[in-house]
Amino acid sequence: MNVEIVICGKVRDGDKRSVKIQEGDAEGRKIVIVDDLVQTGGTLYECGKVLKEAGAESVNAFCAHGVFPNESWKRFNKGGDRECFDKFWVTNSIPTVTGDLPVKDGIFEVLDLTEAIVKDLDEYRT
């Protein structure tokens, strides 16, 4: 895969945090932010915002686990105060949450882990 990496870092100063591009160039790029999980998504949003301000053509997110307490996913959807992603992928590792995501009319897409889990379990049988 021919990709370029842009590294963003979070800096805390007391209660204040800021996200900055530490390495790479976002200008004109199609970017996917990869993270292990998302809860309220404050840092993820700040990162997306900084990348768009730096001229990214598009900014997307992939998080393996969409925790989204108190339906915090609504903030990322169209019209939400954290709307900055063109696409937001999560896996169905927490189906009680991902089953409620508006995949038809929103930015979210839920990736099904079932086939990969069954394959892995089958390969590791003793």
N, C-alpha and C positions, 0 to 999 in steps of 0.2 A: 504494500500500500504506500503510495507516494503522498505523504502528508507533512505539513509543517506544524510545529508545536508552538503555541502561544501559552506562556505561563503567567497566570495571575496569582497574586499573593494578597493575603489579608493582613493588615497591620492594625493592631489595637492600641489606642491611646486613651487609657482609662475606660470609660464607658463607650467611647466613640471608636468606630472601626471604619477603615477605608480599604477599598480594593484598588490595586494598581497593577498594570501590566508590567511584569518584571523582565520578561524576555519575549522576543518575537514581535511580529507586526500584524495587526488585525486588519489593516487597510485592504478593502476589496475582497476579503476572505469569507468563505462560508464556514462558520465555526460551530463545532459541537462541544459543549462543556460536558465533561464526564465526571460524575460524582457517585459515591457509593449509596448515599441516601439523601432524601430531602424531607425536612419536617416543615418548618415555616418558610424556609428558603430565602432568608434575608441575605446571606452571603452569595448565594447563587444569583439572586436578582442583582445585587451590586456588581457582580462580575459581568453579567449580561449587559447591564447598562454601560459599564466602562468600555466593553468591547464594541458596542454600537457607537458610542461617542468617538471611539478610535477609528471608525470608518468601516467596520465589518459589513459585508454585504448582507449576511444573515447570521443570526445567533440562535442556536438550538440547544436543548439540554437533554442529556440521558442520565437517569438515575436508576440504579438497580432496584432500589426499594423506595417506593412512594409512601411515606408514613402519613404525611399531611394531617396532623391533628386538627380537630375543630374545622374540618373542611378548608384548610388553608390553601388548597389547590385553587379555590375560587379566585384568589388574588392574582394568579398567573393567567387565568383564562381571559378571553376577550372581554374588555371593559374593566378588568381588575386593576388595582393600583400597582401591581407588579407585572403588568403585561409588557413583556419585552422579548419573548421567545417566539420564533416562527413555528417551531415544533417542540414538543416536550414528550420524550419517550420515557416510560417506566415499565418495569416488568410486573407480572401479576403475582409477585411474591407475597403481597398483602391484599388478597382478593376482596376483603371487606371494604377496602378503600378504593382500589382500582375499579371495582365494579360500579362505583358511583361516578367515575370520571366521564365527562361529556365528550366521548370520542368522535361522535358524528358531527357536532357543531362547534367543537372547540379546537384547541391546539394539541390536545393529548392523544397519544397512541399507546396502547397497552400491548406489550410484547409477551406472548405466551411462553412460559418456561416448561410446560408439561412434557413436550417431546424431548427436550434436552435432559430433563431429570430422569425420565424413563430410560433413555439411552445410557446415561451415566450409571444408573443403578444396575442395568442389565450387564454392562461391561465389567462391573466390579463385584458381580456375584461370586461367591466361593463355592 
